Amino acid sequence: MYYLPKATSSERNLKIQLEYDGTGFCGWQTQVNANKPSVQEVLEKVLSRILQERIKIIGSGRTDAGVHALAQVANFKTKSNISLNKLLNGLNSLLPD
């Protein structure tokens, strides 16, 4: 079973909705020894870069290798007070097409 730490009063719990072409990914979940990156892995790296803190993202479900998504929902906690517009622009500029 997986438990998330409780958010502190200085953290925000943000929900995002994603659309992606899964062709270049090993699926949603980070996997050891995978020959392609996972969607989760790429998102965590980009979010961590933008927010300047380690981010752990939790998906509402998983996809297999090569599977696409139109409305994948995920959430993560952050101490950053970055505006949602800046976060969205940063994600769209740093994530692969």
Backbone as CSV, one residue per row, in Angstrom:
resi,resn,N_x,N_y,N_z,CA_x,CA_y,CA_z,C_x,C_y,C_z
1,MET,0.838,-1.162,0.000,0.000,0.000,0.000,0.893,1.238,0.000
2,TYR,0.459,2.286,-0.670,1.245,3.517,-0.787,0.571,4.622,0.004
3,TYR,1.341,5.301,0.859,0.809,6.410,1.642,1.549,7.683,1.286
4,LEU,0.806,8.760,1.164,1.402,10.063,0.903,1.540,10.821,2.213
5,PRO,2.625,11.582,2.340,2.720,12.417,3.540,1.644,13.492,3.503
6,LYS,1.158,13.871,4.678,0.144,14.924,4.748,0.755,16.252,4.311
7,ALA,-0.041,17.045,3.633,0.410,18.374,3.230,0.498,19.267,4.468
8,THR,1.540,20.060,4.508,1.649,21.029,5.592,0.907,22.290,5.175
9,SER,0.742,23.206,6.101,0.019,24.435,5.776,0.749,25.274,4.734
10,SER,2.045,25.027,4.557,2.812,25.788,3.567,2.870,25.089,2.206
11,GLU,2.177,23.956,2.071,2.178,23.232,0.797,0.836,23.389,0.087
12,ARG,0.917,23.321,-1.235,-0.293,23.264,-2.051,-0.359,21.890,-2.679
13,ASN,-1.539,21.353,-2.809,-1.765,20.076,-3.481,-2.421,20.408,-4.813
14,LEU,-1.669,20.248,-5.911,-2.148,20.659,-7.226,-2.548,19.466,-8.072
15,LYS,-3.656,19.603,-8.751,-4.152,18.598,-9.679,-3.847,19.075,-11.094
16,ILE,-3.364,18.159,-11.924,-3.158,18.499,-13.328,-3.847,17.454,-14.194
17,GLN,-4.217,17.865,-15.384,-4.810,16.969,-16.364,-3.894,16.967,-17.579
18,LEU,-3.504,15.771,-18.020,-2.493,15.625,-19.056,-3.033,14.967,-20.316
19,GLU,-2.462,15.364,-21.415,-2.717,14.704,-22.690,-1.352,14.362,-23.265
20,TYR,-1.155,13.111,-23.687,0.154,12.752,-24.245,0.057,11.600,-25.234
21,ASP,1.036,11.575,-26.111,1.255,10.472,-27.048,2.260,9.554,-26.361
22,GLY,1.853,8.366,-26.036,2.686,7.454,-25.268,3.697,6.663,-26.062
23,THR,3.829,6.935,-27.354,4.717,6.154,-28.207,6.138,6.071,-27.671
24,GLY,6.689,7.165,-27.188,8.072,7.183,-26.736,8.272,6.867,-25.264
25,PHE,7.230,6.355,-24.602,7.309,6.116,-23.162,7.093,4.642,-22.828
26,CYS,7.625,4.234,-21.678,7.450,2.853,-21.208,6.135,2.698,-20.448
27,GLY,5.324,3.741,-20.420,4.065,3.741,-19.688,4.054,4.895,-18.711
28,TRP,3.052,4.926,-17.844,2.949,6.014,-16.876,3.999,5.910,-15.790
29,GLN,4.073,4.746,-15.140,4.845,4.599,-13.911,6.337,4.434,-14.155
30,THR,7.136,5.102,-13.304,8.588,4.960,-13.352,8.954,3.499,-13.142
31,GLN,9.865,2.993,-13.985,10.266,1.596,-13.926,11.785,1.485,-13.913
32,VAL,12.274,0.558,-13.107,13.708,0.296,-13.055,14.102,-0.470,-14.318
33,ASN,15.209,-0.081,-14.918,15.768,-0.753,-16.097,14.875,-0.686,-17.336
34,ALA,14.008,0.302,-17.432,13.182,0.458,-18.632,14.052,1.039,-19.745
35,ASN,13.748,0.663,-20.977,14.525,1.165,-22.114,14.017,2.511,-22.634
36,LYS,12.912,2.985,-22.084,12.351,4.296,-22.423,11.959,4.980,-21.119
37,PRO,11.882,6.305,-21.107,11.433,6.992,-19.888,9.938,6.782,-19.675
38,SER,9.493,6.974,-18.459,8.054,6.928,-18.174,7.505,8.351,-18.176
39,VAL,6.207,8.470,-18.330,5.554,9.778,-18.273,5.782,10.384,-16.890
40,GLN,5.626,9.591,-15.844,5.828,10.056,-14.474,7.242,10.596,-14.285
41,GLU,8.222,9.869,-14.767,9.630,10.268,-14.628,9.894,11.621,-15.297
42,VAL,9.413,11.787,-16.505,9.622,13.033,-17.248,8.922,14.196,-16.549
43,LEU,7.685,13.985,-16.122,6.946,15.039,-15.418,7.628,15.442,-14.123
44,GLU,8.089,14.467,-13.344,8.748,14.790,-12.079,10.021,15.597,-12.301
45,LYS,10.789,15.244,-13.325,12.022,15.989,-13.612,11.718,17.430,-14.009
46,VAL,10.735,17.616,-14.881,10.390,18.960,-15.343,9.776,19.783,-14.213
47,LEU,8.851,19.196,-13.460,8.253,19.915,-12.335,9.306,20.278,-11.290
48,SER,10.217,19.367,-11.002,11.281,19.636,-10.031,12.161,20.782,-10.503
49,ARG,12.417,20.829,-11.798,13.227,21.910,-12.366,12.514,23.260,-12.237
50,ILE,11.242,23.288,-12.574,10.471,24.533,-12.525,10.302,25.007,-11.088
51,LEU,9.958,24.085,-10.191,9.601,24.447,-8.824,10.793,24.480,-7.872
52,GLN,11.957,24.023,-8.348,13.186,24.043,-7.544,13.039,23.242,-6.247
53,GLU,12.354,22.100,-6.339,12.219,21.178,-5.217,11.909,19.792,-5.787
54,ARG,12.162,18.763,-5.007,11.877,17.407,-5.461,10.367,17.205,-5.476
55,ILE,9.854,16.777,-6.617,8.421,16.565,-6.785,8.145,15.079,-7.007
56,LYS,7.132,14.579,-6.318,6.637,13.222,-6.503,5.208,13.361,-7.000
57,ILE,4.966,12.907,-8.227,3.635,13.042,-8.818,2.902,11.703,-8.721
58,ILE,1.624,11.771,-8.437,0.795,10.577,-8.286,-0.276,10.599,-9.373
59,GLY,-0.290,9.574,-10.198,-1.284,9.467,-11.258,-2.543,8.773,-10.774
60,SER,-3.660,9.118,-11.389,-4.934,8.497,-11.021,-5.054,7.088,-11.578
61,GLY,-4.173,6.746,-12.482,-4.162,5.424,-13.091,-2.854,5.251,-13.819
62,ARG,-2.688,4.105,-14.451,-1.437,3.845,-15.159,-1.755,3.484,-16.607
63,THR,-0.787,3.706,-17.464,-0.899,3.261,-18.844,0.280,2.341,-19.145
64,ASP,0.094,1.463,-20.100,1.168,0.573,-20.537,2.044,1.291,-21.556
65,ALA,3.124,0.658,-21.929,4.034,1.227,-22.927,3.283,1.527,-24.215
66,GLY,3.537,2.711,-24.762,2.961,3.094,-26.041,1.518,3.559,-26.001
67,VAL,0.894,3.566,-24.840,-0.520,3.950,-24.730,-0.631,5.463,-24.580
68,HIS,-1.590,6.046,-25.273,-1.806,7.498,-25.250,-2.855,7.855,-24.195
69,ALA,-2.885,9.130,-23.818,-3.888,9.612,-22.856,-4.449,10.940,-23.337
70,LEU,-5.732,11.122,-23.128,-6.394,12.384,-23.473,-6.732,13.210,-22.238
71,ALA,-6.913,12.567,-21.095,-7.289,13.302,-19.882,-6.785,12.576,-18.637
72,GLN,-5.514,12.239,-18.609,-4.895,11.598,-17.434,-4.842,12.617,-16.296
73,VAL,-5.292,12.252,-15.129,-5.286,13.145,-13.981,-4.191,12.718,-13.011
74,ALA,-3.499,13.694,-12.454,-2.445,13.426,-11.479,-2.406,14.589,-10.488
75,ASN,-1.728,14.364,-9.368,-1.550,15.453,-8.407,-0.153,15.403,-7.820
76,PHE,0.256,16.531,-7.268,1.535,16.632,-6.581,1.455,17.757,-5.568
77,LYS,2.354,17.695,-4.596,2.417,18.735,-3.566,3.659,19.575,-3.784
78,THR,3.518,20.881,-3.531,4.634,21.798,-3.696,4.582,22.901,-2.637
79,LYS,5.754,23.367,-2.273,5.861,24.510,-1.369,5.933,25.818,-2.159
80,SER,6.084,25.714,-3.464,6.216,26.892,-4.322,4.891,27.645,-4.414
81,ASN,4.987,28.958,-4.531,3.789,29.767,-4.741,3.716,30.279,-6.178
82,ILE,4.388,29.596,-7.100,4.346,29.959,-8.514,2.888,30.031,-8.973
83,SER,2.589,30.980,-9.837,1.215,31.081,-10.339,0.925,29.877,-11.244
84,LEU,-0.336,29.527,-11.311,-0.718,28.376,-12.145,-0.424,28.643,-13.617
85,ASN,-0.583,29.885,-14.064,-0.272,30.211,-15.457,1.213,30.029,-15.754
86,LYS,2.077,30.461,-14.841,3.519,30.287,-15.042,3.890,28.811,-15.019
87,LEU,3.264,28.051,-14.137,3.526,26.612,-14.079,3.107,25.946,-15.386
88,LEU,1.934,26.268,-15.872,1.444,25.702,-17.134,2.361,26.067,-18.298
89,ASN,2.747,27.336,-18.378,3.642,27.761,-19.457,4.991,27.055,-19.371
90,GLY,5.513,26.913,-18.150,6.776,26.214,-17.961,6.689,24.758,-18.380
91,LEU,5.622,24.091,-17.968,5.443,22.686,-18.349,5.354,22.536,-19.860
92,ASN,4.519,23.355,-20.483,4.346,23.243,-21.934,5.607,23.575,-22.705
93,SER,6.470,24.411,-22.151,7.700,24.760,-22.870,8.814,23.733,-22.654
94,LEU,8.791,22.993,-21.541,9.882,22.067,-21.235,9.552,20.600,-21.501
95,LEU,8.273,20.260,-21.578,7.914,18.866,-21.848,8.046,18.560,-23.332
96,PRO,8.315,17.297,-23.670,8.377,16.931,-25.093,7.022,17.130,-25.769
97,ASP,7.052,17.327,-27.071,5.795,17.505,-27.827,4.861,16.335,-27.586
